[in-house]
Amino acid sequence: MPVHQPRLLAILLTSLLLTGCGSDKPPESEAAAPGNELTAPEASATAQATSDAEVLVFASVQDLIALLEEQDWWGEPRADEPLQAPRLLITAIGPSWQEASKSIPVKDKKGLFYRLMLPQVMHANYMVMEFRAGLEQAQRELDSDGRVSEQSLALLRRLALLLPGDAEEHVTALQENAPELKDMISSLLYRVDVVPAGLALGQAAYESGYGTSRFAVEGNSLFGQWTYQGDGIKAKEHRAYKGDYSIKAFDWPFDSVRGYFINLMSHPAYEDFRQLRADMRARGEPLSSLPLADGLLRYSERGQDYVDSLKGMIRHNKLDRADNAVLRDEPVRFLLGAESPEAAADLRAEIEAMRANGKLQELIDSMRLE
């Protein structure tokens, strides 16, 4: 982490949120995590995060549960209506969750994890749908005029990283080749699509041990993504035959979610997942967690056993209810933990000072949420 970042950044990355030290066994995802540079082309007023964004600070698990109760995001959800997820984004995975999670009921441990993860996943799906809207607009422009607008061309350049080869270099040239441009847009629409929230919740819980793995603590890593770029966390039980890999580390928890989405959109290992999803969409079926889990045989060396375990977790915890969740129509807010009530008061004061001098906006911008 660059030393010139504001002090709050260090606090954000070491605060109480979802974690501790779990098993040192490396996560089982075989696919290396690609770059995670995608940001949405447009953002509605409700999705934008600005220096006016509310930062909700808590000092204990009990404080957090009380905060979630105030937000109507705790307790047994109603079975007769879809989940209404608040736009609450966690800012860090820190070292205090392991001990805290030992002293609370398992039901509360799971409840906290899923309630804090679902808004992250929903925000990622929101961004995906913004991308799809842009691609569909480009498709209409091409059908109507034989060309796409400069705004659509810029979007295609950004999304080209999801395609194999050096497509980005050729995007501008494709403006004069309507058939190839049409194929590119179709290929991107095939790849850029939502991930059912229940599936993402199940994989995050499985791969991070409900946020208690060493990789979650040290690198905000929630989905067991590997990297061969030397920028990750070495597993203590390193598998030499797999090469010089490490577990991908992220600056923010949402970056881990974004990286997971990009992995499923782009890596050859998940072609079965993408094909199943495209087939379901073509048939007009809802994109559901359980059937799409069958496309993740190569997410783990365990293959079918991994898929069966994942589906069992989804069923047992009724995670497929989250497939139909919707985001509330409200601004993005942030959750930040402190070690004590006194530290929480100091942190609130520091946040307001950073809001006044513009450092808070710089920090929010670095999260690339729009």
C-alpha positions in Angstrom: 0.0 0.0 0.0 1.6 3.4 -1.0 2.7 5.3 2.1 1.3 8.6 0.7 -2.3 7.5 1.1 -4.3 9.2 3.8 -4.1 7.7 7.3 -7.8 6.7 7.1 -6.9 4.3 4.3 -4.7 2.3 6.7 -7.6 2.3 9.2 -10.0 1.1 6.6 -7.8 -1.8 5.7 -7.3 -2.9 9.3 -10.7 -2.2 10.8 -13.1 -4.7 12.3 -15.1 -6.2 9.5 -15.8 -9.8 8.7 -12.6 -11.6 9.4 -9.6 -13.1 11.3 -7.1 -15.9 10.6 -8.5 -19.1 9.3 -7.0 -22.1 7.6 -3.8 -21.6 5.6 -4.9 -24.1 3.0 -5.0 -22.2 -0.3 -8.4 -21.6 -1.8 -9.2 -24.1 -4.6 -9.9 -21.9 -7.5 -7.6 -23.0 -10.4 -8.1 -20.0 -12.6 -5.9 -17.0 -12.1 -7.6 -13.8 -11.5 -7.4 -11.4 -14.5 -7.2 -7.6 -14.1 -10.1 -5.9 -12.4 -10.2 -2.5 -14.1 -13.8 -2.5 -15.3 -15.9 0.4 -14.1 -19.5 1.1 -15.1 -20.1 3.5 -18.0 -22.8 5.5 -16.3 -24.2 5.7 -12.8 -27.6 6.8 -11.5 -27.8 9.4 -8.8 -28.7 6.7 -6.3 -25.6 4.6 -7.1 -23.1 7.5 -7.0 -20.8 7.7 -4.1 -19.6 11.2 -3.3 -17.9 13.1 -0.5 -21.5 13.6 1.0 -21.7 9.8 1.4 -22.7 8.6 4.8 -20.0 6.5 6.6 -21.6 4.4 9.4 -19.1 3.6 12.1 -19.5 0.8 14.7 -17.3 -0.5 17.5 -18.5 -4.1 18.1 -20.5 -6.9 16.6 -23.4 -5.8 18.8 -23.1 -2.3 17.4 -23.1 -3.7 13.9 -26.2 -5.8 14.5 -28.0 -2.8 16.0 -27.0 -0.7 13.0 -28.4 -3.3 10.6 -31.6 -3.4 12.6 -31.9 0.3 12.2 -31.5 -0.2 8.5 -34.2 -2.9 8.5 -31.5 -5.4 7.4 -31.5 -7.9 10.2 -33.8 -10.7 11.4 -35.8 -13.3 9.5 -36.7 -11.9 6.0 -40.3 -12.1 4.9 -40.9 -15.1 2.7 -43.6 -13.3 0.6 -41.5 -10.5 -0.8 -38.1 -10.1 -2.4 -35.1 -9.1 -0.3 -34.6 -5.3 -0.4 -30.9 -4.9 0.0 -29.5 -1.6 1.3 -26.6 0.1 -0.6 -24.3 -0.6 2.3 -20.7 -1.4 1.2 -18.1 -2.7 3.6 -14.7 -0.9 3.4 -12.3 -3.5 4.7 -11.8 -7.0 6.1 -9.8 -6.6 9.3 -8.3 -8.9 11.9 -10.9 -8.8 14.6 -13.7 -10.9 13.1 -12.1 -14.2 14.0 -12.3 -13.7 17.7 -15.6 -12.0 17.5 -17.1 -14.8 15.5 -16.2 -17.4 18.1 -18.4 -15.8 20.7 -21.6 -15.3 18.7 -24.1 -18.0 17.5 -23.3 -19.6 14.2 -26.6 -18.2 12.9 -25.5 -14.7 13.6 -22.1 -15.3 12.1 -23.7 -16.4 8.9 -26.3 -13.7 9.0 -23.7 -11.0 9.3 -21.6 -12.4 6.5 -24.5 -12.8 4.1 -26.0 -9.4 4.9 -22.8 -7.6 4.4 -21.9 -9.5 1.2 -25.2 -9.2 -0.6 -25.0 -5.5 -1.2 -21.5 -5.9 -2.7 -22.8 -8.5 -5.1 -25.9 -6.5 -5.9 -23.8 -3.4 -6.7 -21.6 -5.5 -9.0 -24.7 -6.8 -10.8 -26.0 -3.3 -11.0 -22.7 -2.3 -12.8 -23.1 -5.3 -15.1 -26.6 -4.3 -16.1 -25.3 -0.7 -16.8 -22.7 -2.3 -19.2 -25.4 -4.5 -20.8 -27.5 -1.4 -21.4 -24.6 0.3 -23.1 -23.9 -2.7 -25.3 -27.6 -3.0 -26.3 -27.5 0.7 -27.2 -24.4 0.1 -29.3 -26.2 -2.8 -31.0 -29.2 -0.6 -31.8 -26.8 2.2 -33.2 -25.1 -0.4 -35.4 -28.3 -1.8 -36.7 -29.7 1.7 -37.5 -26.6 3.6 -38.8 -24.0 0.9 -39.6 -21.8 2.6 -37.0 -21.7 3.2 -33.2 -21.3 6.5 -31.3 -18.1 7.6 -29.8 -19.5 6.9 -26.4 -20.3 3.3 -27.4 -16.9 2.9 -29.0 -15.3 4.0 -25.7 -17.4 1.4 -23.9 -16.3 -1.3 -26.3 -12.6 -0.4 -25.8 -13.0 -0.9 -22.0 -14.9 -4.1 -22.3 -12.5 -5.6 -24.9 -10.3 -6.9 -22.1 -12.9 -9.6 -21.5 -12.3 -11.0 -25.0 -9.4 -13.3 -26.0 -6.6 -11.8 -28.0 -5.8 -8.1 -28.6 -9.4 -7.0 -29.4 -8.9 -3.6 -27.7 -6.3 -2.5 -30.3 -8.8 -3.3 -33.1 -11.9 -1.7 -31.7 -11.5 1.6 -33.5 -10.7 -0.1 -36.8 -13.9 -2.2 -36.4 -15.9 1.0 -36.8 -15.4 0.5 -40.5 -16.3 -3.2 -40.4 -19.9 -3.6 -39.3 -20.1 -7.4 -39.4 -17.1 -7.8 -37.1 -18.3 -5.1 -34.8 -21.7 -6.8 -34.6 -19.9 -10.1 -33.7 -17.9 -8.3 -31.0 -21.0 -6.7 -29.4 -22.7 -10.1 -29.4 -19.7 -11.8 -27.8 -19.6 -9.2 -25.1 -23.3 -9.5 -24.4 -22.7 -13.2 -24.0 -20.0 -12.6 -21.4 -21.3 -9.5 -19.6 -24.2 -10.7 -17.6 -25.2 -11.0 -14.0 -24.2 -13.6 -11.5 -27.1 -14.9 -9.4 -26.5 -13.4 -5.9 -27.1 -16.7 -4.1 -24.3 -18.3 -6.1 -21.9 -15.5 -5.3 -22.8 -15.6 -1.6 -22.3 -19.4 -1.5 -18.9 -19.2 -3.2 -17.7 -16.3 -1.0 -18.7 -18.1 2.2 -17.1 -21.4 0.9 -13.8 -19.8 -0.3 -13.2 -17.5 2.6 -14.6 -19.5 5.5 -17.3 -16.8 6.1 -14.6 -14.2 5.9 -12.2 -15.9 8.4 -9.4 -17.1 6.0 -5.9 -15.6 6.2 -6.3 -14.4 2.6 -9.5 -12.5 3.5 -7.8 -10.8 6.4 -4.5 -9.9 4.6 -5.9 -9.2 1.2 -9.7 -8.7 1.2 -9.8 -11.9 -0.9 -13.2 -13.6 -0.8 -13.3 -15.9 -3.8 -10.0 -17.8 -3.8 -8.7 -16.2 -7.0 -5.1 -17.0 -8.0 -2.6 -14.8 -9.6 0.8 -15.4 -11.2 1.7 -11.7 -11.2 3.6 -11.7 -8.0 1.1 -9.4 -6.3 -0.7 -11.8 -4.1 -0.3 -13.7 -0.8 1.7 -16.9 -0.7 0.0 -20.0 0.7 1.9 -21.8 3.4 1.0 -25.1 1.8 2.2 -23.9 -1.6 1.7 -26.4 -4.5 4.9 -26.2 -6.4 3.6 -28.2 -9.3 1.1 -25.4 -9.9 3.8 -22.9 -10.6 4.6 -19.5 -8.9 1.1 -18.7 -8.0 -0.3 -16.7 -5.0 -3.7 -15.7 -3.8 -4.9 -12.5 -5.3 -5.0 -9.6 -2.9 -7.3 -6.6 -3.3 -7.3 -3.1 -1.9 -11.0 -3.2 -1.1 -13.6 -6.0 -0.6 -15.6 -4.8 -3.6 -12.5 -5.2 -5.7 -12.5 -8.9 -4.9 -16.2 -9.1 -5.9 -15.4 -7.3 -9.2 -12.5 -9.6 -9.8 -14.7 -12.6 -9.3 -17.3 -11.3 -11.8 -14.5 -10.6 -14.4 -13.1 -14.1 -13.8 -16.5 -15.7 -14.6 -16.9 -13.4 -17.6 -13.6 -14.0 -19.2 -11.6 -17.0 -18.1 -11.7 -20.1 -20.4 -12.3 -22.3 -17.4 -15.8 -20.9 -17.0 -17.1 -21.3 -20.5 -19.6 -23.9 -19.3 -21.0 -21.4 -16.8 -21.3 -18.7 -19.5 -23.0 -21.1 -21.9 -25.5 -22.3 -19.3 -26.3 -18.7 -18.4 -26.7 -17.7 -22.1 -29.0 -20.7 -22.7 -31.2 -19.9 -19.7 -31.4 -16.3 -20.9 -32.3 -17.3 -24.4 -35.1 -19.5 -23.0 -36.4 -16.6 -21.0 -35.7 -18.4 -17.7 -34.6 -16.6 -14.6 -30.8 -16.8 -13.9 -30.8 -19.1 -10.9 -28.0 -20.1 -8.5 -28.5 -23.9 -8.4 -28.5 -24.7 -12.1 -25.7 -22.3 -12.8 -23.5 -23.9 -10.1 -23.2 -26.9 -12.5 -21.1 -24.7 -14.8 -18.4 -24.3 -12.1 -16.8 -27.8 -12.3 -13.4 -26.2 -13.0 -13.5 -23.6 -10.2 -11.9 -26.2 -7.9 -9.7 -29.3 -8.3 -12.5 -31.1 -6.5 -14.7 -30.8 -9.5 -18.1 -32.4 -9.0 -17.6 -32.7 -5.3 -17.0 -28.9 -5.1 -20.2 -28.2 -7.1 -22.2 -30.6 -4.9 -20.9 -29.0 -1.7 -21.6 -25.5 -3.1 -25.2 -26.5 -4.0 -25.6 -28.0 -0.6 -24.6 -24.8 1.0 -26.9 -22.8 -1.2 -29.9 -25.1 -0.3 -29.1 -25.4 3.4 -28.8 -21.6 3.8 -31.6 -20.8 1.3 -29.2 -18.5 -0.5 -31.2 -18.8 -3.8 -33.7 -16.4 -2.2 -31.1 -13.7 -2.9 -31.3 -14.4 -6.6 -34.4 -12.2 -6.7 -33.1 -9.5 -4.4 -33.3 -5.8 -5.4 -31.2 -2.8 -4.4 -33.0 -0.1 -2.5 -33.3 3.3 -4.3 -30.9 5.1 -2.0 -27.3 6.5 -2.1 -24.3 4.3 -1.5 -23.2 4.3 2.1 -20.2 2.8 3.8 -19.7 0.6 6.8 -16.5 1.0 8.9 -15.5 -0.7 12.1 -13.5 0.6 15.0 -11.8 -1.2 18.0 -13.7 0.7 20.7 -16.3 3.4 21.3 -13.5 5.9 21.8 -11.8 4.9 18.6 -15.2 5.1 16.8 -15.6 8.7 18.0 -12.1 9.6 16.8 -12.7 7.9 13.5 -16.0 9.8 12.9 -14.1 13.1 13.5 -11.3 12.1 11.1 -13.9 11.2 8.5 -15.5 14.6 8.7 -12.0 16.3 8.5 -11.3 14.3 5.4 -14.7 15.2 4.0 -13.8 18.9 4.4 -10.4 18.7 2.8 -11.4 16.5 -0.1 -9.5 13.4 0.9 -12.7 11.4 1.5 -13.7 11.9 -2.1 -10.3 10.8 -3.3 -10.7 7.6 -1.2 -14.2 6.9 -2.5 -13.0 7.5 -6.1 -10.2 5.0 -5.6 -12.8 2.3 -5.0 -14.2 2.7 -8.6 -17.8 2.1 -7.7 -19.4 3.9 -10.6 
